[in-house]
Amino acid sequence: MSDFSNTKLAVLGAGPAGIATAYALSKAGKGQIALYERAKVAGGNSASFDVAGIRCDYGSHRFHPVAEPAVIDAVKSLLGDDLMLRPRHGRIRLGGRWIHFPLKLGDALTHLPPAFAASLIGDMALKKFRKEPAERTFSTVLYKGLGPTISEHFYFPYVRKLWGEEPDHLAVKLAERRVGSGSVGKILGKMLRMLPGLRGETTGKFYYPRQGFGQIGGAMLDAAVAQGTDLRLGTDITAIHRDGNRVTGMTVKDPDGTSRRIDTDLLLSTLPLTTLVRLLDPAAPEAVVNAARAIRFRGMVLIYLILETDQFTEYDAHYFPEISVPISRMSEPKNYSATTEPRGRTVLCAELPCDPDEKWWTMSDEELGRAYVGWLNDLGLPVKARVLGTETRRLSHAYPVYDLGYEQHFRTIDDWLLKLEGLLVFGRQGLFAHDNTHHAFAMSWAAADVVGPGGTVDHAAWTRHRRDFEHHTVED
């Protein structure tokens, strides 16, 4: 058996990828493991917290059954009966009508406007006659695969809202990451698999913990600490040190303000690429620094409207592709966890994509709450219950922006980072991947797998894992 007893491993960032890595490494006994997080709480954007006595998440989170079997088995083992299998029960506005989401054939046939449905069928029939686009962008690839109806009425306005960019300014990679069904025929195939007799045990369902989505990361973190991981919350990393092409350690500022240097055999970073390059600078190549400055992330304001009622609607989530309303999705946390408590109160969480330089970012909670009520009224979802209050959370790095120049910028940074020994970079922020949490866990399992004694890395195995990551497709 390999000797990891003197191997010093530091995991940077206690979001889902960092927590899962510490868990997997400590479970495998791969050395002296420390997990560093600047915030005072762990979990990142996958944590849960209380709003008016109701357990809430940072937006809508689900643990999808398509996760790798090893990941699902670990989560089931950690949570036991607290991990529930819940039916997906959302709806989306298309053509001014409410349609069940995920799409169901019978519901779509009865609720889609006839002209909209006829256009979809026409798009499917004409698919083989659509020419290959002269330039491959998000919009041209979707237009060829899905046709004008679903592109112009759903995907195009939705991406304008989510990323603040025109579809022609976004890269093909976004279509590969976000659009699992590349044609109307595939969408219909998914709908058919929802029919009784064709559904699998988990078709149209998702896993969700009784105490909020953050219970997954919390249970994993508790297990990692019990297995020997040294958790360092409220600890700011101020510099990462190199000797030539080898990363040798870092300087951190502890919660009491004391700075100290820590020597490591391997740093496993889940930090945003832009942050990592800054910590490695000075001495980073100019091209890398410039590429990091060009990389962009999309922000989001989460608005939690507290209402004096047991339940607002029966639906767990509402999707709003129309550009006329600023929010992209609304979730009702009590409907995810199937709880009826506390009585007489519910929370509606709206996801409002915006950047720190936009007007929504600096508005007060009360102003955002009033705007939220107005949007719901305009959508035919009148707020009849008394509003008890509004809380907000702001995420500066909610989504990576896949603009047309991002691939070259990412490649410039990634190629340089891959040449540095003593460093392994992964996770949603580290690989600029718009992924689900189960994808972040899969990356963590892979990272733990390639770590050897002394902090060595099996680079051939890591390259194979990186190829697998390229096939991750977001589950909405």
Summary of the structure (lengths in Angstrom):
residues: 476
radius of gyration: 22.9
end to end distance: 42.2
largest distance: 68.1
contacts: 1582
relative contact order: 0.18
helix: 41%
strand: 24%
